[in-house]
């Protein structure tokens, strides 16, 4: 049996290539009454699979949807026809948004109840993402050009509310680990996972002004960040690299963002690639994509291939990772 310390993995001298495998999640956005039973079932399934390639601890995503961080601002929540929650903007203008007095996050109590059951935190949207859920997105983006001072005032308040929620959650729960997506294990001492899906909508100068300062505040408060973004964001990599922010890792979705655009700009960061099979690209399947990454990876560049035990491509991906000297531990501890 090969165990790997999670502290060692996230340290600067951790393995350069690793395959992270979690048990397939099937319990997102369930009613609270069903969460505990689903978590117990998931843990039993994970135990029965132990030794068969599931190397991450039993992970349970108590997912409220991408609405939690915006709730204190009063947006109206609805459930879609597919059963997924979404939130309407609480404001249509910056002036209206600045008039809102955010309340205590209504998900705090439920988050703590879920955390006691499943030891998992809700989705943590970054400041820009939260702002775009609270305020009409067009008003937010146009305001960056027409009313930048008001945008900064608004983003500063959003950052304060987000920090308050996460700080209170961690203090009450003792610790919060994890990341809603991708399937990685980021222990609390290394920071928090941040969703930065507004990055692709901003130019380089706009993101440097309206994104980086607030991302830095989050990173400084929690000792680092892991950045999720599933769009086209490579143009911001040099800005992030020169920002002074402690970036533990980043995720990219090929072909929207490409490995070649990242590998020389974020040294030391763990890069988590995702193969977007729904988008036409040069690779016939995920194993071919992984093989290409491993072939062209230079020494010192860190890759974490994150997937689940239900992925039909897992055997082929595992073979490529091992053949290129990567690590596939039996478990992370």
VOBA-600948 format. One record per residue: residue number from 1; residue in one letter; chain; z, y, x of N, C-alpha, C in turn. Coordinates in steps of 0.2 Angstrom, whole numbers, always signed. Layout:
N
  num  residu  chaine   n_zz   n_yy   n_xx  ca_zz  ca_yy  ca_xx   c_zz   c_yy   c_xx
  NUM       A       A      Z      Y      X      Z      Y      X      Z      Y      X
...
END
This chain:
333
  num  residu  chaine   n_zz   n_yy   n_xx  ca_zz  ca_yy  ca_xx   c_zz   c_yy   c_xx
    1       X       A     +0     -6     +4     +0     +0     +0     +0     +6     +4
    2       X       A     -4    +11     +3     -5    +17     +7     -2    +23     +2
    3       X       A     +3    +26     +4     +6    +32     +1     +4    +38     +5
    4       X       A     +4    +44     +1     +2    +50     +5     +7    +55     +2
    5       X       A    +11    +59     +6    +15    +64     +3    +11    +70     +1
    6       X       A    +13    +72     -5     +9    +78     -8    +10    +84     -4
    7       X       A    +16    +84     -1    +18    +90     +3    +13    +90     +9
    8       X       A    +12    +84    +12     +7    +84    +18     +0    +85    +16
    9       X       A     -2    +83    +10     -9    +84     +8    -10    +92     +7
   10       X       A     -5    +96     +4     -7   +103     +3     -5   +107    +10
   11       X       A     -2   +104    +15     -1   +107    +21     -7   +108    +25
   12       X       A     -7   +113    +30    -14   +115    +33    -16   +108    +37
   13       X       A    -12   +104    +39    -15    +98    +43    -16    +92    +38
   14       X       A    -16    +93    +32    -17    +87    +27    -24    +84    +28
   15       X       A    -26    +79    +25    -32    +75    +25    -38    +80    +23
   16       X       A    -43    +79    +27    -49    +83    +26    -53    +81    +19
   17       X       A    -53    +74    +18    -57    +72    +12    -52    +67     +9
   18       X       A    -51    +68     +2    -47    +64     -2    -50    +63     -9
   19       X       A    -49    +57    -12    -51    +55    -18    -45    +55    -23
   20       X       A    -45    +60    -28    -39    +61    -32    -41    +57    -39
   21       X       A    -37    +53    -41    -39    +49    -47    -33    +49    -52
   22       X       A    -34    +52    -58    -29    +52    -63    -31    +47    -69
   23       X       A    -26    +45    -73    -27    +41    -79    -31    +46    -84
   24       X       A    -36    +43    -87    -40    +47    -92    -36    +50    -97
   25       X       A    -36    +57    -98    -32    +60   -103    -35    +59   -110
   26       X       A    -31    +58   -115    -34    +57   -121    -29    +60   -127
   27       X       A    -26    +66   -125    -20    +68   -129    -20    +76   -129
   28       X       A    -25    +79   -128    -25    +86   -128    -24    +89   -135
   29       X       A    -20    +94   -136    -19    +98   -142    -17    +94   -148
   30       X       A    -13    +89   -146    -10    +85   -152     -4    +89   -155
   31       X       A     -3    +88   -162     +3    +91   -165    +10    +89   -161
   32       X       A    +14    +93   -161    +20    +92   -157    +24    +86   -158
   33       X       A    +24    +84   -165    +27    +77   -167    +24    +71   -163
   34       X       A    +18    +72   -161    +14    +66   -159    +14    +66   -151
   35       X       A    +16    +72   -148    +16    +72   -141    +20    +67   -137
   36       X       A    +26    +66   -139    +31    +62   -136    +28    +55   -136
   37       X       A    +26    +52   -142    +23    +46   -142    +17    +45   -138
   38       X       A    +13    +50   -138     +7    +49   -134     +9    +49   -126
   39       X       A    +14    +53   -124    +16    +53   -117    +18    +46   -115
   40       X       A    +22    +43   -119    +25    +37   -118    +20    +32   -117
   41       X       A    +15    +32   -122     +9    +27   -121     +5    +28   -115
   42       X       A     +4    +34   -113     +0    +36   -107     +4    +33   -101
   43       X       A    +11    +34   -101    +14    +32    -95    +14    +24    -94
   44       X       A    +15    +21   -100    +14    +14   -100     +7    +11    -97
   45       X       A     +2    +15   -100     -5    +13    -97     -5    +14    -90
   46       X       A     -3    +20    -87     -3    +21    -80     +1    +16    -76
   47       X       A     +7    +14    -79    +10     +8    -75     +6     +2    -75
   48       X       A     +3     +0    -80     -1     -6    -80     -7     -6    -76
   49       X       A     -9     +0    -74    -15     +1    -70    -13     +2    -62
   50       X       A     -6     +2    -61     -4     +4    -54     -7     -1    -49
   51       X       A     -9     +1    -44    -12     -3    -39    -20     -4    -40
   52       X       A    -22     -1    -45    -29     -2    -47    -33     +5    -46
   53       X       A    -31     +9    -42    -34    +15    -40    -32    +22    -43
   54       X       A    -27    +21    -48    -24    +28    -51    -19    +30    -46
   55       X       A    -21    +35    -42    -16    +37    -37    -12    +43    -38
   56       X       A    -14    +47    -44    -10    +53    -46     -4    +50    -50
   57       X       A     +2    +53    -50     +7    +51    -55     +5    +52    -62
   58       X       A     +8    +49    -67     +6    +50    -74     +6    +57    -76
   59       X       A     +0    +59    -77     +0    +66    -79     -2    +67    -86
   60       X       A     +2    +72    -90     +1    +73    -97     +0    +80    -98
   61       X       A     -6    +82   -101     -8    +89   -102     -6    +91   -109
   62       X       A     -1    +94   -109     +2    +97   -116     -2   +104   -117
   63       X       A     -8   +103   -119    -13   +108   -119    -13   +112   -126
   64       X       A    -11   +118   -126    -12   +122   -132    -19   +125   -133
   65       X       A    -23   +124   -128    -30   +128   -128    -29   +134   -124
   66       X       A    -34   +137   -123    -34   +143   -119    -32   +149   -123
   67       X       A    -26   +149   -126    -24   +154   -130    -17   +157   -129
   68       X       A    -13   +153   -125     -6   +154   -124     -5   +161   -121
   69       X       A     -8   +162   -116     -6   +169   -112     -8   +175   -117
   70       X       A    -12   +174   -122    -14   +180   -126    -10   +181   -132
   71       X       A     -6   +176   -134     -2   +176   -140     +3   +181   -140
   72       X       A     +6   +184   -135    +11   +189   -136     +8   +195   -139
   73       X       A     +1   +196   -138     -2   +202   -140     -4   +202   -147
   74       X       A     -3   +197   -151     -4   +197   -158    -11   +195   -161
   75       X       A    -15   +192   -157    -21   +190   -159    -21   +184   -164
   76       X       A    -25   +184   -169    -25   +179   -175    -28   +172   -172
   77       X       A    -24   +167   -173    -26   +160   -170    -29   +156   -176
   78       X       A    -35   +153   -175    -38   +149   -180    -39   +142   -176
   79       X       A    -40   +137   -180    -42   +131   -178    -50   +129   -180
   80       X       A    -54   +128   -175    -61   +127   -176    -62   +120   -180
   81       X       A    -68   +120   -182    -70   +114   -186    -70   +107   -182
   82       X       A    -70   +108   -175    -69   +102   -171    -61   +101   -169
   83       X       A    -57   +105   -172    -50   +104   -171    -47   +108   -165
   84       X       A    -51   +112   -162    -49   +116   -156    -46   +123   -158
   85       X       A    -40   +125   -155    -38   +132   -157    -42   +137   -153
   86       X       A    -43   +143   -156    -45   +149   -153    -42   +155   -156
   87       X       A    -42   +161   -152    -39   +167   -154    -43   +172   -154
   88       X       A    -43   +176   -160    -47   +182   -160    -44   +188   -156
   89       X       A    -48   +193   -154    -45   +198   -150    -40   +202   -154
   90       X       A    -35   +205   -151    -30   +209   -155    -32   +216   -155
   91       X       A    -37   +218   -151    -39   +225   -150    -46   +225   -149
   92       X       A    -49   +231   -152    -56   +232   -151    -58   +237   -146
   93       X       A    -52   +241   -144    -53   +246   -139    -47   +246   -134
   94       X       A    -48   +249   -128    -43   +250   -123    -37   +254   -126
   95       X       A    -39   +259   -130    -33   +263   -133    -29   +259   -137
   96       X       A    -32   +255   -141    -29   +251   -146    -25   +246   -143
   97       X       A    -28   +243   -137    -24   +238   -133    -18   +240   -130
   98       X       A    -18   +247   -128    -12   +250   -124     -7   +252   -129
   99       X       A     -9   +252   -136     -3   +253   -141     +1   +247   -143
  100       X       A     -2   +241   -141     +2   +235   -143     +8   +234   -139
  101       X       A    +13   +232   -142    +19   +231   -139    +20   +223   -139
  102       X       A    +18   +220   -133    +18   +212   -133    +25   +210   -135
  103       X       A    +26   +204   -139    +32   +201   -140    +33   +195   -135
  104       X       A    +39   +192   -136    +40   +186   -131    +35   +181   -133
  105       X       A    +33   +178   -128    +27   +173   -130    +30   +168   -135
  106       X       A    +26   +167   -140    +29   +162   -145    +28   +155   -143
  107       X       A    +24   +154   -138    +24   +147   -135    +29   +145   -130
  108       X       A    +34   +150   -129    +39   +148   -124    +43   +142   -126
  109       X       A    +46   +143   -132    +50   +138   -135    +47   +131   -135
  110       X       A    +41   +131   -138    +37   +125   -139    +35   +122   -132
  111       X       A    +34   +127   -127    +32   +124   -120    +38   +121   -117
  112       X       A    +44   +123   -118    +50   +120   -115    +51   +114   -119
  113       X       A    +50   +113   -125    +51   +107   -129    +46   +102   -126
  114       X       A    +40   +104   -125    +35    +99   -123    +37    +97   -115
  115       X       A    +39   +102   -112    +40   +101   -105    +46    +96   -104
  116       X       A    +51    +96   -108    +56    +91   -108    +54    +84   -109
  117       X       A    +48    +84   -113    +46    +78   -115    +41    +75   -110
  118       X       A    +36    +79   -107    +31    +77   -103    +30    +80    -96
  119       X       A    +35    +85    -95    +35    +88    -88    +28    +91    -87
  120       X       A    +26    +95    -91    +19    +99    -90    +19   +105    -93
  121       X       A    +16   +110    -90    +16   +117    -92     +9   +118    -96
  122       X       A     +9   +123   -100     +2   +125   -103     -3   +128    -99
  123       X       A     -9   +129   -101    -14   +132    -98    -12   +139    -96
  124       X       A    -13   +141    -89    -11   +147    -87    -17   +151    -85
  125       X       A    -19   +155    -90    -25   +160    -89    -23   +165    -84
  126       X       A    -28   +167    -80    -27   +173    -75    -27   +179    -79
  127       X       A    -26   +185    -76    -25   +191    -79    -31   +193    -82
  128       X       A    -37   +193    -79    -43   +195    -82    -45   +190    -88
  129       X       A    -44   +184    -88    -45   +180    -93    -41   +181    -99
  130       X       A    -35   +183    -98    -30   +184   -103    -32   +191   -107
  131       X       A    -34   +196   -102    -36   +202   -105    -42   +202   -109
  132       X       A    -47   +197   -108    -53   +196   -111    -52   +192   -118
  133       X       A    -46   +189   -119    -44   +186   -125    -40   +191   -129
  134       X       A    -37   +196   -126    -33   +201   -130    -38   +206   -133
  135       X       A    -42   +209   -129    -46   +214   -130    -53   +212   -131
  136       X       A    -57   +215   -136    -64   +213   -136    -67   +214   -129
  137       X       A    -71   +208   -128    -73   +207   -121    -78   +213   -119
  138       X       A    -83   +215   -124    -87   +220   -122    -84   +227   -120
  139       X       A    -78   +228   -124    -74   +234   -123    -71   +234   -116
  140       X       A    -69   +228   -114    -66   +227   -107    -71   +228   -102
  141       X       A    -76   +225   -102    -81   +226    -97    -84   +233    -97
  142       X       A    -86   +236   -102    -88   +243   -102    -83   +248   -100
  143       X       A    -77   +246   -102    -71   +251    -99    -71   +251    -92
  144       X       A    -73   +246    -88    -72   +246    -81    -77   +251    -78
  145       X       A    -82   +253    -82    -87   +258    -80    -85   +265    -82
  146       X       A    -83   +265    -89    -82   +271    -92    -75   +274    -92
  147       X       A    -70   +269    -92    -63   +271    -92    -59   +267    -87
  148       X       A    -60   +267    -81    -57   +262    -76    -49   +263    -76
  149       X       A    -47   +270    -77    -40   +271    -76    -36   +267    -82
  150       X       A    -39   +267    -88    -36   +264    -94    -37   +256    -93
  151       X       A    -42   +254    -90    -42   +247    -89    -37   +244    -84
  152       X       A    -36   +248    -79    -30   +246    -74    -23   +247    -77
  153       X       A    -22   +252    -82    -16   +252    -85    -15   +246    -90
  154       X       A    -21   +244    -93    -20   +238    -97    -19   +231    -93
  155       X       A    -23   +230    -88    -22   +224    -84    -15   +224    -81
  156       X       A    -13   +230    -79     -6   +230    -76     -1   +227    -81
  157       X       A     -2   +229    -87     +3   +227    -93     +2   +219    -94
  158       X       A     -5   +217    -94     -6   +210    -95     -3   +206    -89
  159       X       A     -3   +208    -83     -1   +205    -77     +7   +204    -78
  160       X       A    +10   +209    -80    +18   +209    -81    +20   +204    -86
  161       X       A    +16   +204    -92    +17   +199    -97    +16   +192    -95
  162       X       A    +11   +191    -91     +9   +184    -89    +15   +182    -84
  163       X       A    +17   +186    -79    +22   +185    -75    +29   +183    -78
  164       X       A    +30   +187    -83    +36   +186    -87    +37   +179    -90
  165       X       A    +31   +177    -93    +31   +171    -96    +31   +165    -91
  166       X       A    +28   +165    -86    +28   +160    -81    +34   +159    -78
  167       X       A    +37   +165    -76    +44   +165    -73    +49   +162    -77
  168       X       A    +49   +164    -83    +54   +162    -88    +53   +154    -89
  169       X       A    +47   +152    -90    +46   +145    -91    +48   +141    -85
  170       X       A    +47   +143    -79    +49   +140    -73    +57   +140    -72
  171       X       A    +60   +146    -74    +67   +146    -73    +71   +142    -78
  172       X       A    +68   +141    -84    +71   +137    -89    +70   +130    -88
  173       X       A    +64   +128    -86    +62   +121    -85    +64   +118    -78
  174       X       A    +66   +122    -73    +68   +120    -67    +62   +120    -62
  175       X       A    +56   +118    -64    +50   +118    -60    +44   +117    -65
  176       X       A    +38   +119    -63    +32   +117    -67    +27   +115    -62
  177       X       A    +24   +110    -63    +19   +107    -59    +12   +107    -63
  178       X       A     +7   +106    -59     +1   +104    -62     -5   +109    -63
  179       X       A    -10   +107    -66    -16   +111    -67    -19   +108    -73
  180       X       A    -21   +112    -78    -25   +109    -84    -31   +106    -81
  181       X       A    -35   +109    -77    -41   +107    -75    -42   +110    -68
  182       X       A    -45   +107    -63    -47   +100    -63    -41    +95    -62
  183       X       A    -42    +89    -61    -36    +84    -61    -33    +84    -54
  184       X       A    -29    +88    -52    -26    +89    -46    -18    +89    -47
  185       X       A    -14    +88    -42     -7    +89    -43     -5    +94    -38
  186       X       A     -3   +100    -41     -1   +106    -37     +6   +107    -38
  187       X       A    +11   +104    -34    +18   +105    -35    +20   +113    -35
  188       X       A    +25   +114    -38    +27   +121    -40    +28   +125    -33
  189       X       A    +30   +122    -28    +31   +125    -22    +25   +128    -18
  190       X       A    +19   +126    -20    +13   +128    -17     +9   +133    -22
  191       X       A    +12   +135    -27     +9   +140    -32     +7   +137    -39
  192       X       A     +3   +141    -42     +1   +139    -49     -7   +139    -49
  193       X       A     -9   +135    -54    -16   +135    -55    -18   +141    -60
  194       X       A    -24   +144    -58    -26   +150    -62    -33   +149    -64
  195       X       A    -34   +151    -70    -41   +151    -73    -44   +158    -72
  196       X       A    -50   +158    -68    -53   +164    -67    -60   +164    -69
  197       X       A    -61   +162    -76    -68   +161    -78    -71   +168    -80
  198       X       A    -68   +174    -79    -71   +180    -80    -75   +182    -73
  199       X       A    -74   +179    -68    -77   +181    -62    -84   +181    -62
  200       X       A    -88   +176    -65    -95   +176    -65    -98   +182    -69
  201       X       A    -94   +186    -73    -97   +191    -77    -96   +198    -73
  202       X       A    -93   +198    -68    -92   +204    -64    -96   +204    -57
  203       X       A    -98   +210    -56   -101   +211    -49    -96   +211    -44
  204       X       A    -98   +211    -37    -93   +210    -32    -88   +216    -32
  205       X       A    -91   +222    -32    -86   +228    -32    -81   +228    -38
  206       X       A    -84   +226    -44    -79   +226    -50    -74   +221    -49
  207       X       A    -76   +215    -47    -70   +210    -46    -65   +212    -40
  208       X       A    -68   +215    -35    -63   +217    -30    -58   +222    -33
  209       X       A    -61   +227    -37    -56   +232    -40    -52   +229    -46
  210       X       A    -55   +225    -50    -51   +224    -56    -48   +217    -57
  211       X       A    -51   +212    -52    -48   +206    -52    -43   +204    -46
  212       X       A    -45   +206    -40    -41   +204    -34    -34   +207    -34
  213       X       A    -33   +213    -36    -26   +215    -36    -21   +211    -40
  214       X       A    -23   +209    -46    -19   +206    -51    -18   +198    -49
  215       X       A    -24   +196    -46    -23   +189    -43    -18   +189    -38
  216       X       A    -18   +194    -33    -14   +194    -28     -6   +194    -30
  217       X       A     -5   +198    -35     +2   +199    -38     +4   +192    -41
  218       X       A     +0   +188    -44     +2   +181    -46     +3   +177    -40
  219       X       A     -1   +177    -35     -1   +173    -29     +6   +174    -26
  220       X       A     +7   +181    -25    +13   +183    -21    +20   +181    -25
  221       X       A    +19   +181    -32    +25   +179    -36    +27   +171    -35
  222       X       A    +21   +167    -35    +22   +160    -35    +20   +156    -29
  223       X       A    +19   +160    -23    +18   +157    -17    +11   +154    -16
  224       X       A     +6   +157    -20     -1   +154    -19     -4   +152    -26
  225       X       A    -10   +152    -26    -14   +150    -32    -19   +145    -30
  226       X       A    -21   +141    -35    -27   +137    -35    -32   +140    -40
  227       X       A    -38   +141    -39    -42   +145    -43    -47   +140    -46
  228       X       A    -47   +140    -53    -52   +136    -57    -57   +141    -59
  229       X       A    -64   +140    -58    -69   +144    -61    -75   +139    -62
  230       X       A    -78   +138    -68    -83   +134    -69    -90   +137    -70
  231       X       A    -90   +143    -68    -97   +147    -68    -99   +149    -61
  232       X       A   -104   +154    -61   -107   +156    -55   -103   +161    -51
  233       X       A    -99   +159    -46    -94   +164    -43    -95   +164    -36
  234       X       A   -100   +161    -33   -100   +161    -25   -100   +168    -22
  235       X       A   -103   +173    -26   -103   +180    -23    -97   +183    -21
  236       X       A    -91   +180    -25    -85   +183    -24    -81   +179    -18
  237       X       A    -83   +174    -16    -80   +170    -10    -78   +174     -4
  238       X       A    -83   +178     -2    -81   +183     +4    -75   +188     +2
  239       X       A    -75   +190     -4    -70   +195     -6    -63   +191     -6
  240       X       A    -63   +185     -9    -57   +181     -9    -54   +180     -2
  241       X       A    -59   +178     +2    -57   +176     +9    -54   +182    +13
  242       X       A    -56   +188    +11    -53   +194    +15    -48   +197    +11
  243       X       A    -46   +194     +6    -41   +198     +1    -34   +197     +3
  244       X       A    -32   +192     +8    -25   +191    +10    -21   +187     +5
  245       X       A    -25   +185     +0    -21   +180     -5    -21   +173     -3
  246       X       A    -15   +170     -4    -14   +163     -2    -18   +159     -7
  247       X       A    -23   +156     -5    -27   +152     -9    -27   +145     -7
  248       X       A    -23   +141    -11    -22   +134     -9    -29   +130    -10
  249       X       A    -33   +132    -15    -39   +128    -16    -43   +131    -21
  250       X       A    -49   +129    -22    -54   +132    -27    -58   +126    -30
  251       X       A    -61   +128    -36    -65   +123    -39    -72   +126    -40
  252       X       A    -77   +122    -39    -84   +124    -41    -88   +119    -45
  253       X       A    -92   +122    -49    -96   +117    -53   -103   +118    -51
  254       X       A   -106   +112    -48   -113   +112    -46   -117   +111    -52
  255       X       A   -123   +114    -53   -126   +119    -48   -125   +126    -49
  256       X       A   -120   +128    -53   -119   +135    -55   -116   +139    -48
  257       X       A   -112   +135    -45   -109   +137    -38   -110   +131    -33
  258       X       A   -112   +133    -27   -114   +128    -23   -110   +127    -17
  259       X       A   -109   +121    -14   -105   +120     -8   -107   +125     -2
  260       X       A   -113   +125     -1   -115   +129     +5   -113   +136     +4
  261       X       A   -112   +139     -2   -110   +146     -3   -102   +147     -1
  262       X       A    -99   +141     -1    -91   +142     -1    -89   +139     +6
  263       X       A    -92   +134     +9    -89   +130    +14    -87   +135    +20
  264       X       A    -91   +140    +22    -89   +144    +28    -85   +150    +26
  265       X       A    -84   +151    +20    -80   +158    +18    -73   +157    +16
  266       X       A    -71   +151    +15    -64   +150    +13    -61   +144    +17
  267       X       A    -60   +145    +24    -57   +140    +28    -50   +139    +26
  268       X       A    -49   +132    +27    -42   +130    +25    -41   +128    +18
  269       X       A    -44   +131    +13    -43   +130     +6    -46   +123     +4
  270       X       A    -43   +120     +0    -45   +113     -3    -51   +115     -8
  271       X       A    -57   +112     -7    -62   +113    -11    -63   +107    -16
  272       X       A    -63   +108    -22    -64   +103    -27    -70   +104    -31
  273       X       A    -75    +99    -29    -82   +100    -32    -82    +96    -39
  274       X       A    -86    +99    -43    -88    +96    -50    -95    +95    -51
  275       X       A    -98    +90    -53   -105    +89    -54   -106    +90    -61
  276       X       A   -110    +95    -63   -111    +97    -70   -118    +93    -72
  277       X       A   -117    +87    -75   -122    +82    -76   -127    +85    -82
  278       X       A   -124    +90    -86   -127    +93    -91   -132    +98    -89
  279       X       A   -132   +100    -83   -136   +105    -80   -141   +102    -76
  280       X       A   -148   +104    -77   -153   +101    -72   -152   +103    -65
  281       X       A   -152    +98    -60   -151   +100    -53   -154    +95    -49
  282       X       A   -154    +95    -42   -157    +91    -38   -154    +84    -37
  283       X       A   -148    +82    -40   -145    +76    -39   -146    +72    -45
  284       X       A   -148    +65    -45   -148    +61    -51   -142    +59    -54
  285       X       A   -136    +59    -50   -130    +57    -53   -124    +60    -48
  286       X       A   -118    +59    -50   -112    +61    -47   -112    +58    -40
  287       X       A   -112    +51    -39   -112    +48    -32   -117    +51    -27
  288       X       A   -123    +53    -30   -128    +56    -25   -125    +63    -23
  289       X       A   -122    +66    -28   -119    +73    -26   -114    +72    -21
  290       X       A   -109    +68    -22   -104    +67    -18   -106    +65    -11
  291       X       A   -111    +60    -10   -113    +58     -4   -116    +64     +0
  292       X       A   -120    +68     -4   -123    +74     +0   -117    +79     +2
  293       X       A   -112    +80     -1   -107    +84     +1   -103    +81     +7
  294       X       A   -102    +75     +7    -99    +71    +13   -104    +71    +19
  295       X       A   -110    +71    +18   -115    +71    +23   -115    +77    +27
  296       X       A   -115    +83    +23   -116    +89    +26   -109    +93    +27
  297       X       A   -104    +90    +26    -97    +93    +27    -96    +93    +34
  298       X       A    -93    +99    +37    -92   +100    +44    -84    +98    +45
  299       X       A    -83    +96    +51    -76    +95    +53    -71   +101    +51
  300       X       A    -66   +100    +48    -61   +105    +46    -62   +107    +39
  301       X       A    -68   +106    +36    -69   +108    +29    -65   +103    +24
  302       X       A    -61   +105    +20    -57   +100    +16    -60    +99     +9
  303       X       A    -61    +93     +7    -64    +91     +0    -59    +87     -3
  304       X       A    -58    +88    -10    -54    +84    -14    -59    +82    -20
  305       X       A    -61    +76    -20    -65    +73    -26    -60    +71    -31
  306       X       A    -60    +75    -37    -55    +74    -42    -59    +71    -48
  307       X       A    -56    +65    -51    -59    +61    -56    -54    +57    -60
  308       X       A    -56    +53    -64    -52    +49    -68    -53    +42    -68
  309       X       A    -49    +37    -69    -50    +30    -69    -55    +28    -74
  310       X       A    -57    +32    -79    -62    +30    -84    -69    +32    -82
  311       X       A    -70    +36    -76    -76    +38    -74    -81    +32    -72
  312       X       A    -86    +31    -75    -90    +25    -73    -93    +26    -66
  313       X       A    -93    +32    -63    -96    +33    -56    -90    +32    -51
  314       X       A    -84    +30    -53    -78    +30    -49    -80    +25    -43
  315       X       A    -82    +18    -44    -83    +14    -39    -88    +16    -34
  316       X       A    -93    +19    -36    -98    +22    -31    -95    +28    -27
  317       X       A    -92    +32    -30    -89    +38    -27    -83    +36    -22
  318       X       A    -79    +31    -24    -74    +28    -20    -77    +25    -13
  319       X       A    -83    +22    -14    -86    +19     -8    -89    +24     -3
  320       X       A    -92    +29     -6    -94    +35     -2    -88    +38     +2
  321       X       A    -83    +40     -2    -77    +43     +1    -74    +39     +7
  322       X       A    -74    +32     +6    -71    +28    +11    -76    +27    +17
  323       X       A    -82    +27    +16    -87    +26    +21    -88    +32    +25
  324       X       A    -86    +38    +23    -86    +44    +27    -79    +46    +30
  325       X       A    -74    +41    +30    -68    +42    +33    -63    +45    +29
  326       X       A    -64    +46    +22    -60    +49    +18    -54    +45    +16
  327       X       A    -49    +48    +13    -43    +45    +11    -42    +43     +3
  328       X       A    -41    +37     +1    -40    +35     -6    -33    +32     -6
  329       X       A    -28    +36     -6    -21    +33     -6    -20    +29    -13
  330       X       A    -15    +24    -12    -13    +20    -18     -9    +25    -23
  331       X       A     -6    +30    -20     -2    +35    -24     +0    +41    -20
  332       X       A     +0    +46    -23     +3    +52    -20    +10    +53    -22
  333       X       A    +15    +54    -17    +22    +54    -18    +25    +61    -16
END
